[in-house]
């Protein structure tokens, strides 16, 4: 099985920056896509940013120009650089990966990390 471990969450004042990192490990054949979702209290989980093997990158409208996602494909890691944070960015951020695992090499599976809290407050 594949595990995702996030790091880098925390508390920051409005206008500040944080960088989230996620590392995938385990029985990996390949990772098709990696990205970040977030869920604020009382709201649905939403896509923040995602990257597909080959270079296609997607951002939520609310974070365009402020957040940047990058992947280290050989290292099975993904990073989310968040700048100019606002209180509306407060949420639990989840790493997500679409993977091919050694135990099931003909199909893809979606794996989630446990989440990391980001709080933006003055």
Secondary structure, DSSP 8 states (H G I E B T S, - for coil): -EEEEEE--EEE-TT--EEEEEEEEESEEEEEEEEEEEE-TTS--EEEEEEETTS-EEE-GGGTTTEEEEEETTTTEEEEEE-S--GGG-EEEEEEEEEEETTEEEEEEEEE---EEEEE--
